[in-house]
């Protein structure tokens, strides 16, 4: 199934960021989730429960339909039940 921007709007998106340094070592893991407010060629905007807005680039290649179930966040210990979509990102931090 090809995901389109409009498929995400109003849906719960669980997103994980893995940050790497210039030596390709993991320096940080961040996990966020929330409801997609906007999604188009300008980006994907998620509203989290703690009122943060998370911006993702307008690239759907890292987003997939989530399998039903419980997802335990490694960074907070929270459990998210049945998110609609999952997105994973690798981010390189320049020193």
N, CA, C and O of each residue as an XYZ file, in Angstrom:
380
protein
N       0.837     -1.186      0.000
C       0.000      0.000      0.000
C       0.881      1.249      0.000
O       1.707      1.433      0.894
N       0.706      2.074     -0.970
C       1.415      3.346     -1.003
C       0.684      4.337     -0.107
O      -0.527      4.526     -0.231
N       1.425      4.963      0.788
C       0.841      5.938      1.698
C       0.897      7.310      1.041
O       1.905      7.685      0.441
N      -0.191      8.047      1.162
C      -0.265      9.406      0.644
C      -0.386     10.359      1.831
O      -0.800      9.953      2.917
N      -0.030     11.609      1.628
C      -0.102     12.598      2.703
C      -1.485     12.614      3.354
O      -1.601     12.630      4.580
N      -2.528     12.610      2.526
C      -3.886     12.706      3.068
C      -4.268     11.508      3.935
O      -5.166     11.616      4.770
N      -3.596     10.363      3.749
C      -3.858      9.183      4.582
C      -3.464      9.415      6.036
O      -4.009      8.776      6.936
N      -2.524     10.321      6.274
C      -1.982     10.542      7.613
C      -2.809     11.502      8.457
O      -2.793     11.407      9.684
N      -3.519     12.409      7.839
C      -4.208     13.480      8.562
C      -5.254     12.895      9.507
O      -6.111     12.107      9.106
N      -5.157     13.309     10.792
C      -6.080     12.838     11.820
C      -5.714     11.489     12.406
O      -6.424     10.976     13.270
N      -4.618     10.907     11.949
C      -4.194      9.584     12.417
C      -3.045      9.704     13.414
O      -2.320     10.699     13.428
N      -2.891      8.677     14.244
C      -1.800      8.650     15.216
C      -0.539      8.134     14.536
O      -0.541      7.080     13.900
N       0.535      8.900     14.686
C       1.825      8.550     14.097
C       2.855      8.425     15.216
O       3.036      9.347     16.011
N       3.513      7.297     15.266
C       4.617      7.051     16.194
C       5.898      7.219     15.403
O       6.094      6.565     14.379
N       6.773      8.098     15.877
C       7.993      8.394     15.119
C       9.213      8.212     16.018
O       9.215      8.610     17.182
N      10.241      7.606     15.450
C      11.493      7.411     16.159
C      12.635      8.063     15.410
O      12.763      7.928     14.193
N      13.463      8.777     16.162
C      14.649      9.427     15.611
C      15.876      8.781     16.244
O      15.965      8.679     17.467
N      16.817      8.347     15.417
C      18.106      7.862     15.895
C      19.150      8.856     15.416
O      19.321      9.065     14.215
N      19.853      9.472     16.376
C      20.862     10.481     16.058
C      22.248      9.843     16.083
O      22.576      9.076     16.988
N      23.054     10.172     15.076
C      24.418      9.648     14.934
C      25.405     10.808     14.911
O      25.093     11.895     14.423
N      26.601     10.565     15.447
C      27.657     11.574     15.332
C      28.458     11.312     14.061
O      28.122     10.419     13.283
N      29.507     12.083     13.853
C      30.294     11.950     12.624
C      31.106     10.657     12.572
O      31.681     10.332     11.533
N      31.159      9.906     13.694
C      31.835      8.603     13.720
C      30.844      7.455     13.556
O      31.187      6.289     13.755
N      29.602      7.803     13.188
C      28.527      6.836     12.981
C      28.137      6.102     14.266
O      27.689      4.956     14.229
N      28.314      6.777     15.396
C      27.917      6.232     16.688
C      26.571      6.833     17.085
O      26.325      8.020     16.869
N      25.708      6.013     17.662
C      24.419      6.507     18.132
C      24.653      7.403     19.343
O      25.300      7.007     20.313
N      24.115      8.612     19.267
C      24.274      9.562     20.369
C      22.976      9.822     21.119
O      22.991     10.261     22.269
N      21.845      9.546     20.457
C      20.568      9.842     21.102
C      19.442      9.099     20.392
O      19.458      8.939     19.171
N      18.473      8.654     21.170
C      17.241      8.084     20.638
C      16.086      8.944     21.134
O      16.016      9.263     22.321
N      15.194      9.316     20.248
C      14.023     10.111     20.612
C      12.802      9.458     19.985
O      12.813      9.114     18.803
N      11.755      9.287     20.774
C      10.504      8.742     20.261
C       9.381      9.697     20.630
O       9.295     10.158     21.768
N       8.531      9.988     19.673
C       7.393     10.893     19.859
C       6.188     10.264     19.184
O       6.320      9.436     18.282
N       5.015     10.671     19.637
C       3.799     10.233     18.966
C       2.737     11.309     19.121
O       2.785     12.130     20.037
N       1.793     11.285     18.220
C       0.701     12.245     18.274
C      -0.163     12.126     17.045
O      -0.002     11.219     16.229
N      -1.080     13.060     16.932
C      -2.027     13.069     15.818
C      -1.501     14.001     14.736
O      -1.089     15.126     15.017
N      -1.521     13.524     13.505
C      -1.061     14.326     12.368
C      -2.094     15.420     12.097
O      -3.260     15.139     11.818
N      -1.641     16.669     12.187
C      -2.504     17.833     11.952
C      -2.501     18.255     10.487
O      -3.540     18.580      9.914
N      -1.310     18.242      9.897
C      -1.151     18.624      8.495
C      -0.120     17.700      7.867
O       0.829     17.267      8.520
N      -0.321     17.409      6.601
C       0.647     16.607      5.854
C       0.511     16.965      4.377
O      -0.531     16.763      3.754
N       1.601     17.502      3.845
C       1.608     17.888      2.439
C       3.053     18.077      1.991
O       3.972     17.659      2.695
N       3.269     18.690      0.850
C       4.620     18.885      0.320
C       5.498     19.772      1.201
O       6.711     19.830      1.004
N       4.891     20.467      2.176
C       5.656     21.323      3.090
C       6.136     20.569      4.328
O       6.988     21.067      5.063
N       5.604     19.392      4.560
C       6.020     18.597      5.706
C       4.855     17.913      6.390
O       3.695     18.076      6.012
N       5.199     17.144      7.404
C       4.227     16.424      8.211
C       4.311     17.028      9.611
O       5.389     17.087     10.201
N       3.185     17.472     10.134
C       3.142     18.141     11.429
C       2.289     17.326     12.397
O       1.110     17.079     12.147
N       2.903     16.913     13.502
C       2.249     16.072     14.493
C       2.055     16.885     15.764
O       2.979     17.560     16.219
N       0.862     16.823     16.335
C       0.588     17.451     17.628
C       0.673     16.361     18.693
O      -0.105     15.408     18.670
N       1.622     16.501     19.630
C       1.783     15.509     20.684
C       0.846     15.826     21.846
O       0.273     16.913     21.916
N       0.700     14.864     22.753
C      -0.171     15.065     23.911
C       0.333     16.171     24.830
O      -0.462     16.820     25.509
N       1.639     16.391     24.857
C       2.182     17.450     25.713
C       2.303     18.787     24.978
O       3.088     19.657     25.354
N       1.489     18.924     23.901
C       1.353     20.184     23.167
C       2.544     20.564     22.298
O       2.572     21.665     21.749
N       3.517     19.689     22.163
C       4.616     19.954     21.239
C       4.137     19.708     19.819
O       3.281     18.857     19.579
N       4.699     20.463     18.878
C       4.451     20.165     17.476
C       5.741     19.594     16.909
O       6.802     20.211     17.004
N       5.640     18.422     16.324
C       6.793     17.750     15.736
C       6.695     17.897     14.222
O       5.656     17.628     13.620
N       7.790     18.326     13.628
C       7.861     18.490     12.173
C       8.680     17.353     11.585
O       9.751     17.017     12.091
N       8.168     16.766     10.519
C       8.914     15.785      9.736
C       9.008     16.294      8.302
O       8.074     16.919      7.800
N      10.126     16.028      7.649
C      10.225     16.401      6.234
C       9.142     15.699      5.409
O       8.633     14.657      5.823
N       8.791     16.247      4.269
C       7.729     15.678      3.435
C       8.206     14.473      2.619
O       8.140     14.471      1.390
N       8.677     13.469      3.320
C       9.207     12.260      2.681
C       8.511     11.057      3.309
O       8.729     10.756      4.482
N       7.690     10.379      2.546
C       6.890      9.269      3.072
C       7.598      7.917      3.010
O       7.029      6.907      3.424
N       8.827      7.882      2.499
C       9.527      6.604      2.369
C       9.806      5.940      3.710
O       9.957      4.720      3.774
N       9.877      6.724      4.781
C      10.182      6.147      6.091
C       8.928      5.851      6.913
O       9.026      5.488      8.085
N       7.766      6.005      6.311
C       6.498      5.829      7.021
C       5.787      4.591      6.501
O       5.724      4.341      5.297
N       5.248      3.816      7.454
C       4.514      2.608      7.087
C       3.314      2.426      8.003
O       3.272      2.974      9.105
N       2.354      1.662      7.547
C       1.182      1.337      8.352
C       1.650      0.487      9.524
O       2.417     -0.458      9.341
N       1.189      0.820     10.728
C       1.587      0.083     11.933
C       0.760     -1.192     12.065
O      -0.424     -1.219     11.729
N       1.393     -2.224     12.551
C       0.653     -3.436     12.892
C      -0.081     -3.195     14.202
O       0.440     -2.507     15.079
N      -1.278     -3.748     14.352
C      -1.989     -3.579     15.618
C      -1.170     -4.157     16.772
O      -0.493     -5.174     16.625
N      -1.247     -3.492     17.914
C      -0.535     -3.987     19.082
C      -0.069     -2.868     19.976
O      -0.391     -1.698     19.769
N       0.702     -3.257     20.980
C       1.242     -2.300     21.953
C       2.704     -2.043     21.628
O       3.472     -2.971     21.372
N       3.073     -0.778     21.644
C       4.436     -0.343     21.347
C       4.981      0.376     22.571
O       4.478      1.435     22.945
N       5.999     -0.189     23.192
C       6.593      0.426     24.373
C       7.742      1.330     23.933
O       8.672      0.891     23.256
N       7.661      2.588     24.329
C       8.699      3.543     23.970
C       9.914      3.321     24.857
O       9.812      3.364     26.083
N      11.050      3.087     24.241
C      12.285      2.832     24.977
C      12.746      4.053     25.749
O      13.369      3.928     26.803
N      12.443      5.230     25.231
C      12.964      6.451     25.847
C      12.142      6.932     27.030
O      12.677      7.628     27.893
N      10.846      6.585     27.104
C       9.999      7.075     28.195
C       9.321      5.969     28.985
O       8.840      6.203     30.094
N       9.277      4.764     28.424
C       8.574      3.668     29.090
C       7.077      3.657     28.820
O       6.382      2.729     29.232
N       6.573      4.676     28.134
C       5.148      4.725     27.796
C       4.799      3.598     26.834
O       5.647      3.122     26.079
N       3.538      3.179     26.874
C       3.048      2.191     25.924
C       1.967      2.825     25.069
O       1.007      3.395     25.587
N       2.128      2.725     23.767
C       1.170      3.249     22.803
C       0.441      2.052     22.198
O       1.074      1.110     21.723
N      -0.877      2.091     22.217
C      -1.668      0.987     21.694
C      -2.234      1.349     20.325
O      -2.880      2.382     20.151
N      -1.979      0.491     19.382
C      -2.533      0.582     18.028
C      -2.358      1.939     17.319
O      -3.342      2.537     16.885
N      -1.116      2.422     17.202
C      -0.951      3.625     16.377
C      -1.302      3.285     14.931
O      -1.247      2.123     14.530
N      -1.655      4.282     14.169
C      -2.029      4.038     12.770
C      -0.811      3.854     11.872
O      -0.799      3.004     10.981
N       0.230      4.681     12.129
C       1.420      4.658     11.295
C       2.675      4.760     12.163
O       2.631      5.248     13.293
N       3.789      4.289     11.609
C       5.103      4.387     12.251
C       6.055      5.017     11.241
O       5.997      4.731     10.045
N       6.931      5.879     11.748
C       7.935      6.501     10.897
C       9.263      6.473     11.640
O       9.316      6.781     12.831
N      10.325      6.109     10.950
C      11.656      6.055     11.581
C      12.626      6.907     10.761
O      12.597      6.921      9.531
N      13.493      7.623     11.505
C      14.430      8.542     10.881
C      15.819      8.379     11.473
O      15.972      8.212     12.683
N      16.814      8.428     10.626
C      18.218      8.475     11.057
C      18.714      9.887     10.782
O      18.573     10.411      9.677
N      19.307     10.497     11.826
C      19.739     11.885     11.720
C      21.215     11.965     12.070
O      21.636     11.479     13.119
N      21.983     12.563     11.213
C      23.413     12.735     11.462
C      23.642     14.148     11.980
O      23.297     15.134     11.329
N      24.234     14.219     13.174
C      24.584     15.514     13.758
C      26.032     15.825     13.409
O      26.941     15.061     13.733
N      26.228     16.933     12.758
C      27.582     17.375     12.410
C      28.232     17.996     13.635
O      27.574     18.700     14.401
N      29.518     17.739     13.820
C      30.249     18.300     14.966
C      30.857     19.632     14.611
O      31.509     20.256     15.448
